[in-house]
């Protein structure tokens, strides 16, 4: 069971890094049209879309990815609490 939790932690961590890279790609012209940008777009946009519908941009700044990453961090914290509850 602990291996499952470790797998989930690792998956969330990798996905968080993918989100950060995808966000940083928006700072460079044409980077999201590259093969890496397209791949990251396919895996990150479905997760980011609900946050973008709820949270409007503040001028030219889109803060929805920050909230999305925080939700992933809260999920990790929740998994740690659940793991401690199950194995204690």
PAZAPA-4460 file (N, C-alpha, C; in steps of 0.05 Angstrom, whole numbers, plus 32768, in hexadecimal, padded with zeros to 4 digits):
% residues 88
    n_x    n_y    n_z   ca_x   ca_y   ca_z    c_x    c_y    c_z   seq   type   mol
   8011   7FE8   8000   8000   8000   8000   8011   8019   8000     1      X     A
   8028   8018   800E   8039   802F   800F   8046   8034   7FF4     2      X     A
   804A   8020   7FE4   8054   8023   7FC9   8040   8033   7FB8     3      X     A
   8026   802E   7FBC   8012   803D   7FAD   8013   805A   7FB4     4      X     A
   8016   8061   7FCE   8018   807D   7FD6   8031   8089   7FCA     5      X     A
   8047   807B   7FCA   8060   8086   7FBF   805D   808B   7FA1     6      X     A
   804F   8079   7F93   8049   807D   7F77   8038   8096   7F72     7      X     A
   8024   8099   7F83   8013   80B1   7F81   8022   80CB   7F86     8      X     A
   8034   80CB   7F9B   8044   80E2   7FA1   8056   80E9   7F89     9      X     A
   8062   80D5   7F7E   8074   80D9   7F67   8065   80E3   7F4F    10      X     A
   804E   80D8   7F4A   803D   80E1   7F33   8035   80FE   7F36    11      X     A
   802D   8106   7F4E   8024   8121   7F53   803C   8134   7F50    12      X     A
   8053   812C   7F5A   806B   813C   7F58   8073   8141   7F3B    13      X     A
   8073   812B   7F2B   807A   812D   7F0F   8066   813F   7F00    14      X     A
   804C   813C   7F06   8038   814C   7EFA   803B   816A   7F01    15      X     A
   8042   816F   7F1A   8046   818B   7F23   805D   8197   7F13    16      X     A
   8073   8188   7F0F   8089   8192   7F00   8081   8197   7EE3    17      X     A
   8071   8185   7ED8   8067   8188   7EBC   8056   81A2   7EBA    18      X     A
   8046   81A7   7ECE   8036   81C0   7ECE   8048   81D9   7ECF    19      X     A
   805C   81D8   7EE0   806E   81EF   7EE2   807D   81F4   7EC8    20      X     A
   8086   81DE   7EBC   8094   81E2   7EA2   8081   81ED   7E8D    21      X     A
   8068   81E2   7E8D   8054   81EC   7E79   804E   820A   7E7E    22      X     A
   804C   8212   7E96   8047   822E   7E9D   805F   823F   7E94    23      X     A
   8077   8236   7E99   808F   8245   7E91   8091   8247   7E72    24      X     A
   8087   8233   7E64   8088   8235   7E47   8078   824C   7E3C    25      X     A
   8064   8255   7E4B   8054   826C   7E41   8064   8285   7E40    26      X     A
   807B   8286   7E4D   808B   829E   7E4D   809C   82A1   7E34    27      X     A
   809F   828B   7E25   80B0   828B   7E0D   809E   8289   7DF4    28      X     A
   80A1   829B   7DE1   8091   829A   7DC9   8096   8280   7DB9    29      X     A
   8080   8273   7DB3   8081   825B   7DA2   8089   8242   7DB1    30      X     A
   808E   8243   7DCB   8097   822C   7DD9   8081   8217   7DDD    31      X     A
   8068   8221   7DDF   8052   820E   7DE3   804B   8200   7DC9    32      X     A
   8055   820A   7DB2   8050   81FD   7D99   8064   81E8   7D93    33      X     A
   8079   81E5   7DA3   808E   81D1   7D9F   8082   81B6   7DA6    34      X     A
   8091   81A1   7DA1   8086   8186   7DA7   8083   8182   7DC5    35      X     A
   8096   818C   7DD5   8094   818A   7DF2   807D   819A   7DFC    36      X     A
   8079   81B3   7DF1   8063   81C4   7DF9   8048   81B7   7DF3    37      X     A
   8047   81AA   7DDB   802E   819D   7DD3   8027   8185   7DE6    38      X     A
   803C   8176   7DEC   8038   815F   7DFE   802F   8168   7E1A    39      X     A
   803D   817D   7E25   8035   8187   7E3F   8019   8193   7E3E    40      X     A
   8012   81A0   7E28   7FF7   81AB   7E25   7FE2   8196   7E26    41      X     A
   7FE7   817F   7E1A   7FD4   8169   7E1A   7FD0   815D   7E36    42      X     A
   7FE5   815D   7E46   7FE2   8151   7E61   7FDB   8166   7E76    43      X     A
   7FE1   8180   7E71   7FDC   8194   7E86   7FC2   81A4   7E82    44      X     A
   7FBB   81A9   7E6A   7FA3   81B9   7E65   7F89   81AD   7E70    45      X     A
   7F85   8193   7E6E   7F6C   8188   7E7A   7F6A   818D   7E98    46      X     A
   7F80   818E   7EA5   7F80   8193   7EC2   7F7D   81B1   7EC8    47      X     A
   7F8A   81C2   7EB8   7F89   81DF   7EBC   7F6E   81EB   7EB4    48      X     A
   7F61   81E0   7EA1   7F48   81EC   7E96   7F33   81F2   7EAB    49      X     A
   7F2C   81DF   7EBD   7F18   81E6   7ED1   7F20   81FE   7EE3    50      X     A
   7F3A   8200   7EE9   7F43   8216   7EFA   7F40   8230   7EEA    51      X     A
   7F46   8230   7ED0   7F43   8248   7EC0   7F26   8251   7EBD    52      X     A
   7F14   823E   7EBE   7EF7   8245   7EBD   7EEE   8253   7ED6    53      X     A
   7EFA   824B   7EED   7EF1   8256   7F07   7F00   826F   7F0E    54      X     A
   7F1A   8270   7F08   7F2B   8287   7F10   7F31   8299   7EF8    55      X     A
   7F26   82B1   7EF8   7F2C   82C3   7EE1   7F49   82CD   7EE3    56      X     A
   7F55   82D4   7ECC   7F70   82DF   7ECC   7F6F   82FB   7ED9    57      X     A
   7F85   8302   7EE6   7F88   831D   7EF2   7F98   832E   7EDF    58      X     A
   7F8A   833C   7ECD   7F98   834B   7EB8   7FA5   8338   7EA5    59      X     A
   7FBF   8339   7EA3   7FCE   8327   7E91   7FD9   830E   7E9F    60      X     A
   7FD3   830B   7EB8   7FDE   82F5   7EC8   7FC8   82E1   7ECE    61      X     A
   7FCE   82C8   7EC7   7FBC   82B2   7ECC   7FC6   82A3   7EE5    62      X     A
   7FB7   82A5   7EFB   7FBF   8299   7F14   7FB4   827D   7F18    63      X     A
   7FA3   8274   7F05   7F97   8259   7F08   7FAC   8243   7F09    64      X     A
   7FC2   8244   7EFB   7FD6   822E   7EFE   7FE2   822D   7F1A    65      X     A
   7FE4   8243   7F27   7FEF   8243   7F43   7FDB   8235   7F55    66      X     A
   7FC1   823A   7F51   7FAD   822D   7F61   7FAD   820F   7F5B    67      X     A
   7FB0   8208   7F42   7FB0   81EC   7F3A   7FC8   81DD   7F47    68      X     A
   7FDF   81EA   7F48   7FF6   81DD   7F55   7FF1   81DB   7F73    69      X     A
   7FE5   81EF   7F7F   7FDE   81EE   7F9C   7FCB   81D7   7FA2    70      X     A
   7FB8   81D2   7F90   7FA5   81BC   7F94   7FB4   81A2   7F93    71      X     A
   7FC8   819F   7F81   7FD8   8187   7F81   7FE8   8183   7F9B    72      X     A
   7FF2   8199   7FA6   8001   8198   7FBF   7FEE   8190   7FD6    73      X     A
   7FD6   819B   7FD6   7FC2   8193   7FEA   7FBB   8176   7FE8    74      X     A
   7FB9   816C   7FCF   7FB4   814F   7FCB   7FCA   813E   7FD6    75      X     A
   7FE3   8147   7FD3   7FF9   8138   7FDE   7FF8   8138   7FFD    76      X     A
   7FF1   814F   8008   7FEE   8151   8025   7FD7   813E   802F    77      X     A
   7FC2   813E   8020   7FAC   812C   8027   7FB3   810E   8025    78      X     A
   7FC4   8108   8011   7FCD   80EC   800F   7FDF   80E5   8026    79      X     A
   7FF0   80F8   802F   8002   80F3   8046   7FF1   80EE   805F    80      X     A
   7FDC   80FD   8063   7FCB   80FA   807A   7FBD   80DF   8079    81      X     A
   7FB3   80D8   8061   7FA5   80BF   805E   7FB8   80A7   8062    82      X     A
   7FD0   80AA   8058   7FE4   8095   805C   7FEA   8092   8079    83      X     A
   7FEE   80A8   8088   7FF3   80A6   80A4   7FDB   809A   80B4    84      X     A
   7FC3   80A0   80AB   7FAB   8095   80B8   7FA8   8077   80B3    85      X     A
   7FAF   806E   809A   7FAC   8052   8093   7FC2   8040   80A0    86      X     A
   7FD9   804C   80A3   7FEF   803B   80AD   7FF7   8041   80CA    87      X     A
   7FE6   804F   80D8   7FEC   8055   80F4   7FDB   8045   8106    88      X     A
***
